[in-house]
Amino acid sequence: MADSKKKSRIVPKKTPIPEQDPAKRRRNFTEVALGYPDDLALQEARRCLQCRKPKCIEGCPVNVPIPQFIDAVGEGDFQKAIDIIKEKN
């Protein structure tokens, strides 16, 4: 990927993940984070810097190839992203 293209993909702020309303979650044991809808997942994926030597892979306790996962999400190929995660888990 060209350097100029990398820079155009950077979104400076983290996209907040939707969460259950506190009044509802205090009465249940379901997950607080609701997950990203497609549009917010794509927005968050654009934050990846596509480092030449990504530290995120070695920092991942199960060695998920995070840049490939993020690329798949960025392309809107969520099934491919799931498959990448499942390869190591």
Protein Blocks (a to p, Z undefined) as FASTA:
>chain_A
ZZklmmmmpcfbacddddddfklmmmccbdfbgojafklmmmmmmmpgoiablcklmmpm
nlpafklmmmmmmnopaklmmmmmmmmZZ
